[in-house]
Amino acid sequence: MNKSITYFEKPGEINTLAVIEAVKTRALELDIREVVIASTSGKAGAAMAEALQDTNIKIIVVTHQYGTTEEGKWDMESQYVSRLNEMEVEIVSQSHLFSGVEKSLSKDTGGISRIEIVADTLRKLFGKGFKVAVEVVLMAADSGALTMESDVIAVGGTANGADVACVIKPAHSNNFYGLQIREVICMPREK
């Protein structure tokens, strides 16, 4: 099989529209039924859902838990939550699987946990958006948002927006090594 990969010079939000177009093209080529996208504010998730509205592809928007940046607050912006709800897009909100309690323990007691090593390895070798793409598939699977019947497309980003998309065989976090990265659709060259 020959397939092209889109490489961006730099990571970041500037790549979001190109990622969305690449995801739509590849999802239709492979008959992918589920797209999982990381979205802190909801902006990238809403943009993906709008772009795929004319398809039968289910969009799952994954965001982090309440209290990430401010105690008791959620970073999803109400305008995007409203839009996602109008489009009947599922929103998954949960603790990052590659940090959570482990990161708190490391910060307070010193050292580094095995899960942080996994996260750092993905982040340093492939980039933050790539780590995020893998992580949100695990989060969506653990939340029951995925059918687990076939490959999905996972979308992650560096800070804001999207800059990575991969075709992934999903797995639950208790079967981490069951997850398989089948294809890279796009990613930044610079980490």
C-alpha positions as CSV (number, residue, x, y, z in Angstrom):
1,M,0.0,0.0,0.0
2,N,1.3,3.4,-0.9
3,K,0.0,6.4,1.0
4,S,1.2,9.9,1.5
5,I,1.8,11.5,4.9
6,T,1.4,15.3,5.4
7,Y,4.2,16.8,7.4
8,F,3.9,20.3,8.9
9,E,7.0,22.4,9.5
10,K,6.0,23.4,12.9
11,P,3.4,22.2,15.5
12,G,0.4,24.2,16.5
13,E,-3.0,25.5,15.8
14,I,-2.1,26.8,12.4
15,N,-2.3,23.3,11.1
16,T,-5.9,22.6,12.3
17,L,-7.8,23.1,9.0
18,A,-5.3,21.0,7.1
19,V,-5.6,18.2,9.7
20,I,-9.4,18.3,9.4
21,E,-9.3,18.0,5.6
22,A,-6.8,15.2,5.8
23,V,-8.9,13.4,8.4
24,K,-12.0,13.7,6.3
25,T,-10.3,12.4,3.2
26,R,-8.7,9.4,4.9
27,A,-11.8,8.5,7.0
28,L,-13.8,8.3,3.8
29,E,-11.1,6.3,2.0
30,L,-10.9,3.8,4.8
31,D,-14.6,3.8,5.8
32,I,-13.6,4.9,9.3
33,R,-16.8,5.3,11.5
34,E,-15.3,7.1,14.5
35,V,-13.0,10.1,14.9
36,V,-11.6,11.0,18.4
37,I,-10.3,14.6,18.7
38,A,-8.7,16.3,21.7
39,S,-10.2,19.7,22.4
40,T,-9.5,21.7,25.5
41,S,-11.9,24.6,24.7
42,G,-14.1,22.7,22.3
43,K,-13.0,24.9,19.3
44,A,-11.1,22.2,17.4
45,G,-13.8,19.6,18.3
46,A,-16.6,21.8,16.9
47,A,-14.6,22.5,13.7
48,M,-14.1,18.8,13.1
49,A,-17.7,18.0,13.8
50,E,-18.9,20.7,11.4
51,A,-16.5,19.5,8.7
52,L,-17.8,15.9,9.0
53,Q,-21.4,16.8,9.5
54,D,-22.4,15.5,6.0
55,T,-20.9,12.0,6.7
56,N,-22.0,9.1,9.0
57,I,-18.8,9.5,11.0
58,K,-19.2,9.7,14.8
59,I,-17.1,12.4,16.4
60,I,-15.9,12.0,20.0
61,V,-14.5,15.2,21.6
62,V,-12.1,14.4,24.5
63,T,-11.2,17.1,27.0
64,H,-9.5,17.0,30.4
65,Q,-11.1,17.0,33.8
66,Y,-12.5,19.9,35.8
67,G,-9.8,21.7,37.8
68,T,-7.0,21.3,35.3
69,T,-6.2,25.1,35.2
70,E,-8.4,26.4,38.0
71,E,-10.0,24.6,40.9
72,G,-13.6,23.5,40.2
73,K,-13.6,25.0,36.6
74,W,-13.9,23.3,33.2
75,D,-11.9,24.7,30.3
76,M,-14.6,23.9,27.7
77,E,-16.1,27.1,26.5
78,S,-19.9,27.3,26.6
79,Q,-20.3,28.4,23.0
80,Y,-18.5,25.3,21.8
81,V,-20.3,23.0,24.2
82,S,-23.6,24.4,23.0
83,R,-22.6,23.8,19.3
84,L,-21.3,20.3,20.0
85,N,-24.5,19.5,21.9
86,E,-26.6,20.8,18.9
87,M,-24.7,18.5,16.6
88,E,-25.1,15.6,19.1
89,V,-21.4,15.1,19.5
90,E,-20.3,13.1,22.5
91,I,-18.0,14.9,24.9
92,V,-15.7,12.9,27.1
93,S,-14.2,14.6,30.1
94,Q,-11.7,12.8,32.3
95,S,-8.3,12.9,33.8
96,H,-5.3,12.5,31.5
97,L,-4.4,8.8,31.4
98,F,-0.7,9.6,31.1
99,S,-0.6,11.7,34.3
100,G,-3.4,12.0,36.9
101,V,-2.6,10.7,40.3
102,E,0.9,9.5,39.2
103,K,2.0,13.0,38.3
104,S,0.8,14.3,41.6
105,L,2.7,11.7,43.5
106,S,5.9,12.4,41.5
107,K,5.5,16.1,42.0
108,D,5.0,15.8,45.8
109,T,7.4,13.0,46.6
110,G,10.0,13.1,43.8
111,G,11.0,10.6,41.1
112,I,9.0,9.7,38.0
113,S,6.4,7.0,37.4
114,R,6.3,4.4,34.7
115,I,3.2,6.1,33.1
116,E,5.1,9.4,32.9
117,I,8.0,7.6,31.1
118,V,5.5,6.4,28.5
119,A,4.1,9.9,28.1
120,D,7.6,11.5,27.9
121,T,8.7,8.9,25.4
122,L,5.8,9.5,23.0
123,R,6.1,13.3,23.5
124,K,9.9,13.5,22.9
125,L,10.1,11.0,20.1
126,F,6.9,11.9,18.2
127,G,5.7,15.2,19.6
128,K,3.1,16.4,22.1
129,G,0.2,16.1,19.6
130,F,1.1,12.5,18.9
131,K,1.1,11.7,22.6
132,V,-2.3,13.4,23.0
133,A,-3.7,11.5,20.0
134,V,-2.8,8.2,21.6
135,E,-4.0,9.3,25.0
136,V,-7.5,10.5,23.9
137,V,-8.2,7.1,22.2
138,L,-7.5,5.4,25.5
139,M,-9.7,7.9,27.4
140,A,-12.6,7.6,24.9
141,A,-12.3,3.8,25.1
142,D,-12.3,3.7,28.9
143,S,-15.4,6.0,28.9
144,G,-17.3,3.7,26.7
145,A,-17.5,6.2,23.8
146,L,-16.0,3.8,21.2
147,T,-17.5,0.7,19.7
148,M,-14.1,-1.0,19.8
149,E,-15.1,-2.8,16.6
150,S,-12.7,-1.2,14.2
151,D,-9.9,1.3,13.6
152,V,-10.5,5.0,14.5
153,I,-8.8,8.2,13.6
154,A,-7.3,10.0,16.5
155,V,-6.4,13.7,16.4
156,G,-4.2,15.6,18.9
157,G,-2.5,18.9,19.1
158,T,0.3,20.9,20.6
159,A,-1.1,23.5,23.0
160,N,-4.1,24.7,20.9
161,G,-5.7,23.3,17.8
162,A,-4.8,20.1,16.0
163,D,-1.5,19.0,14.3
164,V,-1.5,15.2,14.4
165,A,-3.9,12.6,13.0
166,C,-3.4,8.8,13.1
167,V,-5.3,5.7,12.3
168,I,-5.4,3.7,15.5
169,K,-6.7,0.3,16.6
170,P,-8.2,1.3,19.9
171,A,-7.7,-0.4,23.3
172,H,-8.7,0.2,26.9
173,S,-6.0,1.6,29.2
174,N,-5.8,-1.8,31.0
175,N,-4.7,-3.3,27.6
176,F,-2.4,-0.4,26.6
177,Y,-0.2,-2.6,24.4
178,G,-3.3,-3.8,22.5
179,L,-3.5,-0.3,21.0
180,Q,-1.8,-0.2,17.5
181,I,-0.9,2.9,15.5
182,R,-1.8,1.7,12.0
183,E,-1.1,4.9,10.0
184,V,0.2,8.4,10.4
185,I,-2.0,10.8,8.4
186,C,-0.2,14.0,9.4
187,M,2.2,15.3,12.0
188,P,4.7,18.2,12.5
189,R,8.3,17.6,11.7
190,E,9.5,19.9,14.5
191,K,8.7,18.7,18.0
